[in-house]
Amino acid sequence: MTQQNTTPAGETWDETVVRVLKANQVKLITYVPDKVLAPLIRRIEADGYFTVVTPAREEEAVGLVAGAYMAGLRGIVLMQTSGFATLPNVLASLALPYQIPIPMMISERGTIGDFQLGQVMVCRTMRPILNAMNIENFGIERQEDVEFVVDRMLKQAFATQASAAMILSPLLTNRGRA
């Protein structure tokens, strides 16, 4: 038996993410601005369903999502690869030992020809750090995988009370852009 793709025809990756966040009752969105995530951020900010907070740093975003979870509200942290570099301490000292699910959506920078050395260095270490911390992570490269991966990663994070990282590849976010 084959499963049909339920993504509406012509839906962009950011439209799919918004729909899946709503389906999983993720209402708090925290982010530090990022050019790659801009379409998603604009869409979320325009939607009254979400409470959007823009902290100064990614560690603060994790703290906000952790506090919201303890109060019964689901949230997510949006960031770029270099922002992840600031998170191992807060994840290891707060999220992991207290089993607070911190879903993270990370725009993957520093790969596929990215010339910014800071991004490249963090990109090379991000997955090994996630794996060393036993944080489930998955890279999304194709539009047809967005709904399945985001939905399942969110469900798994909240069911197991464990953090999860959804890594948005440039193959997904930069297709069709000059």
C-alpha positions as CSV (number, residue, x, y, z in Angstrom):
1,M,0.0,0.0,0.0
2,T,1.4,3.4,-1.0
3,Q,0.8,6.5,1.0
4,Q,-0.4,9.6,-1.0
5,N,1.4,12.9,-0.6
6,T,-1.1,15.2,1.1
7,T,0.9,18.4,0.5
8,P,-1.3,20.7,-1.6
9,A,0.1,21.2,-5.1
10,G,2.3,24.3,-5.4
11,E,2.8,24.7,-1.6
12,T,6.2,26.2,-0.7
13,W,8.4,24.7,2.1
14,D,7.5,27.6,4.4
15,E,3.8,27.2,3.9
16,T,4.1,23.5,4.7
17,V,6.0,24.2,7.9
18,V,3.4,26.7,9.1
19,R,0.6,24.1,8.4
20,V,2.5,21.4,10.3
21,L,3.3,23.6,13.2
22,K,-0.4,24.4,13.6
23,A,-1.3,20.7,13.3
24,N,1.1,19.9,16.1
25,Q,-0.2,22.8,18.3
26,V,3.2,24.6,18.3
27,K,2.2,28.2,19.1
28,L,5.4,29.8,20.4
29,I,7.9,30.7,17.8
30,T,11.3,32.1,18.9
31,Y,13.9,33.1,16.4
32,V,17.0,35.2,15.8
33,P,16.6,36.8,12.4
34,D,18.0,34.8,9.4
35,K,17.8,35.6,5.7
36,V,17.2,32.0,4.7
37,L,14.3,31.6,7.2
38,A,12.8,35.0,6.2
39,P,9.9,33.6,4.2
40,L,8.9,31.3,7.1
41,I,9.3,34.1,9.6
42,R,7.2,36.6,7.6
43,R,4.5,34.0,7.2
44,I,4.5,33.1,11.0
45,E,4.5,36.8,12.0
46,A,1.5,37.5,9.8
47,D,-0.5,34.6,11.3
48,G,-2.4,35.4,14.5
49,Y,-2.2,31.8,15.6
50,F,1.4,32.2,16.7
51,T,3.0,34.0,19.6
52,V,6.3,35.3,18.1
53,V,9.3,36.3,20.3
54,T,12.6,37.6,18.9
55,P,15.2,37.2,21.6
56,A,18.8,38.6,21.4
57,R,20.4,35.2,21.3
58,E,19.6,31.6,20.6
59,E,20.3,30.5,24.2
60,E,17.5,32.9,25.3
61,A,15.2,31.4,22.7
62,V,15.8,27.9,24.2
63,G,15.1,29.3,27.7
64,L,11.8,30.8,26.4
65,V,10.7,27.5,24.8
66,A,11.7,25.5,27.9
67,G,9.7,27.8,30.2
68,A,6.7,27.8,27.9
69,Y,6.8,24.0,27.8
70,M,6.8,23.8,31.6
71,A,3.7,26.0,31.5
72,G,2.0,23.7,28.9
73,L,2.7,25.6,25.7
74,R,4.6,24.1,22.8
75,G,7.3,26.1,21.0
76,I,10.1,25.9,18.6
77,V,13.5,27.7,18.1
78,L,14.3,28.9,14.5
79,M,18.0,29.7,13.8
80,Q,20.8,29.4,11.3
81,T,23.8,27.1,11.6
82,S,26.0,29.6,13.3
83,G,23.3,30.3,15.9
84,F,23.4,26.6,16.8
85,A,27.1,27.0,17.9
86,T,25.9,28.9,21.0
87,L,23.5,26.2,22.2
88,P,25.4,23.1,23.5
89,N,25.7,24.4,27.0
90,V,22.0,25.4,27.4
91,L,20.9,22.1,25.8
92,A,23.3,20.0,28.0
93,S,22.5,21.8,31.2
94,L,18.8,22.5,30.9
95,A,16.9,20.7,28.1
96,L,18.6,17.3,28.2
97,P,18.8,16.6,32.0
98,Y,15.2,17.9,32.6
99,Q,13.8,16.2,29.5
100,I,12.4,19.4,28.0
101,P,11.7,19.0,24.3
102,I,13.3,21.8,22.4
103,P,12.4,21.5,18.7
104,M,14.9,23.4,16.6
105,M,14.6,24.3,12.9
106,I,18.0,25.2,11.6
107,S,18.8,26.8,8.2
108,E,21.9,25.0,7.1
109,R,24.6,27.4,6.1
110,G,28.3,26.8,5.5
111,T,27.8,24.1,2.9
112,I,27.3,23.7,-0.9
113,G,29.6,26.5,-1.8
114,D,29.0,28.9,1.1
115,F,32.2,31.0,1.4
116,Q,31.7,32.3,5.0
117,L,34.3,30.5,7.1
118,G,32.4,30.9,10.3
119,Q,29.3,29.2,8.8
120,V,31.5,26.5,7.3
121,M,33.2,25.6,10.6
122,V,29.9,25.4,12.5
123,C,28.3,23.4,9.8
124,R,31.1,20.8,10.0
125,T,30.6,20.4,13.7
126,M,26.8,20.8,14.1
127,R,25.7,17.2,13.3
128,P,28.6,15.6,15.3
129,I,27.6,17.8,18.3
130,L,23.9,16.9,17.9
131,N,24.8,13.2,17.7
132,A,27.1,13.4,20.7
133,M,24.3,14.9,22.7
134,N,21.9,12.2,21.4
135,I,19.6,14.8,19.9
136,E,17.6,13.5,17.0
137,N,18.4,15.4,13.8
138,F,17.4,15.1,10.2
139,G,18.3,17.1,7.1
140,I,15.4,18.1,4.8
141,E,16.5,18.5,1.2
142,R,13.2,18.2,-0.8
143,Q,9.8,19.9,-0.6
144,E,8.1,16.5,-0.7
145,D,9.8,15.5,2.6
146,V,9.0,18.7,4.6
147,E,5.6,17.7,5.9
148,F,6.6,14.1,6.9
149,V,9.8,15.1,8.5
150,V,8.6,18.1,10.4
151,D,5.5,16.4,11.6
152,R,7.3,13.3,12.8
153,M,10.1,15.1,14.4
154,L,7.7,17.3,16.4
155,K,5.6,14.3,17.4
156,Q,8.7,12.4,18.5
157,A,10.1,15.4,20.4
158,F,7.0,16.0,22.4
159,A,6.1,12.3,23.0
160,T,9.7,11.4,24.2
161,Q,10.4,14.8,25.9
162,A,13.6,15.1,23.9
163,S,15.0,17.8,21.8
164,A,15.1,17.5,18.0
165,A,16.8,19.4,15.1
166,M,15.3,19.8,11.7
167,I,18.0,21.0,9.4
168,L,16.8,22.8,6.3
169,S,19.3,22.2,3.5
170,P,20.1,24.8,0.9
171,L,18.8,22.2,-1.6
172,L,15.3,23.0,-0.1
173,T,15.5,26.6,0.8
174,N,17.4,28.0,-2.1
175,R,15.8,26.2,-5.1
176,G,14.6,28.6,-7.7
177,R,16.5,31.5,-6.2
178,A,19.3,33.3,-8.0
